[in-house]
Amino acid sequence: MSELRFETKKIRVADLGKESCVPDLLGELTMQNSLEFHLDETDEIYEGYGRVKNAYPYRQRNTYTRELKEQEVKTAILENRYLKAVFLPEFGGRLWELWDKYTGRNLLYTNDVLQFSNLAVRNAWFSGGVEWNIGIIGHTPFTTEPLYTAQTTNENGEPVLRMYEYERIRKVTYQMDFWLEKDSSFLNCRMRIVNEGKEVVPMYWWSNMAVPEYKKGRVIVPAVQAFTSSGNQVTKVDVPMVNGTDISDYTSIKKSVDYFFDIPDGCPKFIANVDETGYGLLQISTDRLRSRKLFSWGNQEASNHWQEYLTDKAGRYLEVQAGLAKTQYGCIPMAPHTAWEWMEQYGSVNISEGVLEKEYKERTALVTGRILESGLHEKLNEKLETSKAMSRKEAQLVYIGSVYGALAAHGEGTKHLKFFEENKDETQGELSK
């Protein structure tokens, strides 16, 4: 059987400091707020929709230092005979490590420090793992915040790790349920956003995966076009060759850039990052999480400085992401009295070196065909339905998040979630009494 346990891990962490004493009014610079779009009439991107000038009513996290000290950081660990997944409940519930126990390799890029820098909507941000971004454009307001953390079981008696919070800008509740099955080498992630209000709200979600930048690595994604920006101009380009560069070979990318891949309807939604042997991370989802993205810091002196600034000795990384909308240049409308749910899975993929030597389109078609033959996509849809009852049942609380969820009215869609009016730093043992 799979196992869920709560431990601590020694990590060198910068002093985060206290929150600013006033709410955020000025805001941080967000590049997406000043873009010009040059797109086709069929692209249907909600450009600029849901933009906000600041993170109000959240306060900024701008009093951190660069001095690193070893600390005991709370972790939640899911483990079976195939995988070991390590989460950081105190830091937005980030999936910090994902170990393939058969190869002994971490499928994610895990930083060796928590070194904060001014890259999130509330300023402080750190690199590594999988970050769950919700609500407004940019890195989530919960990047450095503790989430409500609980445990329950699914219909097969397997342990489920639940993390959730109330997001104050969009006034929605989001819930993430994670579990490992006894005979599966994929981590299950069941996501749920609930808008119980009376208004349409702009909604944003991107699962942001930091992955190793392999010397001869490749990104594999089932798309032949992507949206990208140069300066403040947004255009649609054919991939993989963009201005003479094969962007699937990410080490050849010179400057910092985003590519939002336009995956065709009816195609399984996935992205993979593999090394020169064809081994690496595969992320796949149900169709609601429709888009995939590649972000590279680039390969020049300025890019190297950013990589060095965010870590100590963990090396270089890039980001592959999965989102609700076609791009991160805008949000999409979420109806009132609505719940959006989807499944994500994370695990290893091993593609023969011969496949990597093929042309981009042929390589992508072969991987897509393998996924379709395995039935992985259909099984994900089944899991989403069969786990619905589990997602609506109460769970035993382990760690407490913010007080704000207790101040909001909760209906049928979120009444199974517990919120506390006092911001207490409780331990697992104390909450279990």
SULKAJO-V554589 format. One record per pair of residues at least 12 apart in sequence whose ideal C-beta (glycine too) atoms are under 7 Angstrom apart, sorted by the first residue. I is the first residue (numbers start at 1). GAP is how many residues later the second one is. Records with the same first field share a line. If there is no record, write none. Layout:
I->GAP / GAP
This chain:
1->157 / 181
2->76 / 77 / 78 / 156 / 157 / 177 / 178 / 179 / 180
3->76 / 156
4->74 / 147 / 155 / 157
5->72
6->70 / 392 / 422
7->68 / 70
8->64 / 65 / 66 / 67
9->64 / 66
10->60 / 62
11->60 / 62 / 103
12->56 / 57 / 58 / 101
13->55 / 56 / 58 / 60 / 101
14->50 / 51 / 52 / 53 / 54 / 100 / 101 / 102
15->49 / 50 / 52
16->45 / 48 / 100 / 108 / 128
17->46 / 47 / 48
18->45
19->40 / 42
20->39 / 40 / 42
22->37
23->33 / 34 / 35 / 36
24->30 / 31 / 32 / 34 / 35 / 36 / 98
25->29 / 31
26->28
27->26 / 27 / 28
28->90 / 93 / 95
30->107 / 108
32->105 / 296 / 297
33->18
34->198
35->194 / 197 / 199 / 294
36->196 / 197 / 198
37->197
38->195 / 196 / 197
39->195 / 197
40->196
43->193
45->281 / 282 / 284 / 285
46->279 / 284 / 285 / 286
47->282 / 283
48->282
49->153 / 281 / 282
50->86 / 152 / 154 / 280 / 281
51->86
52->84 / 117
55->66 / 67 / 86
57->111
58->64 / 83 / 110
60->62 / 63
61->61 / 62 / 63 / 83
62->61
64->52 / 60
68->45 / 47
73->15 / 17
74->15 / 16 / 325
75->12 / 13
76->13 / 73 / 85
78->83 / 100 / 101 / 102
80->100 / 102
81->20
82->19 / 20 / 102 / 103
83->15 / 16 / 17 / 18 / 97 / 102 / 104 / 264
84->15 / 17
85->13 / 102
87->74
89->57 / 58 / 60 / 74 / 310
90->56
91->53
92->39 / 40 / 48 / 50 / 51 / 52 / 53 / 55
93->39 / 54 / 70 / 83
94->35 / 36 / 37
95->34 / 35
96->14 / 32 / 33
97->13
98->89 / 248
100->248
107->173 / 174 / 241
108->21 / 22 / 101 / 102 / 103 / 173
109->19 / 101 / 102 / 103 / 208
110->18 / 19 / 204
111->15 / 16 / 17 / 200 / 203
112->199 / 200 / 201 / 202
113->198 / 199
114->12
115->195 / 196
117->192 / 193
119->20
120->18 / 19 / 23
121->15 / 17 / 18 / 20
122->19 / 21
124->19 / 20
125->14 / 18
127->83 / 183 / 184 / 190
128->82
129->81
130->77 / 78 / 79
131->12 / 77
132->44 / 75
133->72 / 73 / 75
134->33 / 40 / 70 / 71
135->32 / 34 / 35 / 69
136->33 / 68
137->67 / 191
142->23
145->257
146->253 / 255
147->16 / 17 / 18 / 254
148->15 / 16 / 17 / 249 / 251 / 252 / 253
149->14 / 249 / 250
150->12 / 245 / 246 / 247 / 248
151->244 / 245 / 247
152->241 / 243 / 244
154->25 / 233 / 236
155->231 / 234 / 235
158->21 / 23 / 24
159->20
160->17 / 18 / 19 / 230
161->17 / 18
162->13 / 15 / 233
163->13
164->12 / 253
165->236 / 237 / 240
166->238 / 239 / 242 / 253
168->236
170->31 / 33
171->26 / 237
172->21 / 22 / 23 / 29
173->21 / 232 / 241 / 244
174->18 / 19
175->17 / 216 / 242
176->13 / 15
177->13 / 214
185->162 / 163
186->159 / 160 / 161
187->158 / 159 / 160
188->155 / 157 / 195
189->154 / 155 / 156
190->153 / 194 / 197 / 201
191->150 / 151 / 153
192->147 / 149 / 199
193->12 / 146 / 147
194->145 / 219 / 220
195->139 / 141 / 143
196->141 / 214 / 215 / 217 / 218
197->139
198->138
199->137
200->133 / 134 / 135 / 136
201->133
202->129 / 131
203->121 / 128 / 129 / 131
204->127
205->118 / 119
206->115 / 116 / 117 / 122
207->114 / 115 / 137
208->111 / 113
209->74 / 110 / 111 / 112
210->107 / 109
211->62 / 70 / 106 / 107 / 109
212->105
213->37 / 38 / 103 / 104 / 105
214->61 / 62
215->36
216->60
217->33 / 56 / 57 / 58 / 59
218->30 / 31 / 56 / 138
219->29 / 31 / 52 / 54 / 75 / 101
220->52 / 54 / 143 / 144 / 147
221->40 / 50 / 71
222->41 / 45 / 46 / 48 / 142 / 146
223->16 / 38 / 39 / 40
224->14 / 15 / 137
225->12 / 13 / 14 / 37
226->13 / 33 / 34 / 35 / 36
227->33 / 35 / 99 / 100
228->29 / 30 / 31
229->29
234->95
239->20
240->120
247->12 / 47
248->112
250->44 / 46 / 68
251->48
253->43 / 45 / 46
254->44 / 45 / 46
255->43 / 45
256->40 / 41 / 42 / 47
257->39 / 41
258->35 / 37
259->34 / 35
260->31 / 33 / 66 / 67
261->30 / 31 / 32
262->64
263->27 / 28 / 29
267->101
268->16 / 100 / 103 / 104 / 109
269->15 / 16 / 18 / 20 / 21
270->12 / 13 / 14 / 101
271->12 / 21 / 49 / 51
272->77 / 95
273->47
274->75 / 77
277->76
278->72 / 73 / 74 / 75 / 77 / 78
279->69 / 71
280->69
281->65 / 67
282->65 / 66 / 67
283->39 / 61 / 63
284->61 / 87 / 92 / 93 / 96
285->37 / 57 / 58 / 59
286->56 / 57 / 94 / 95 / 98
288->36 / 52 / 54
289->33 / 34 / 35 / 53 / 55
290->34
291->31 / 32 / 34 / 35
292->28 / 29 / 30
293->27 / 28 / 30
294->26
295->23 / 24 / 26
296->22
297->21
322->22
339->74
341->43
342->42
343->37 / 40 / 41
345->35
351->16
392->24
393->23
394->22
397->21 / 34
398->30 / 33
399->27
400->20 / 24 / 26
402->21
403->17 / 18 / 19 / 20
405->14
406->13 / 14 / 15
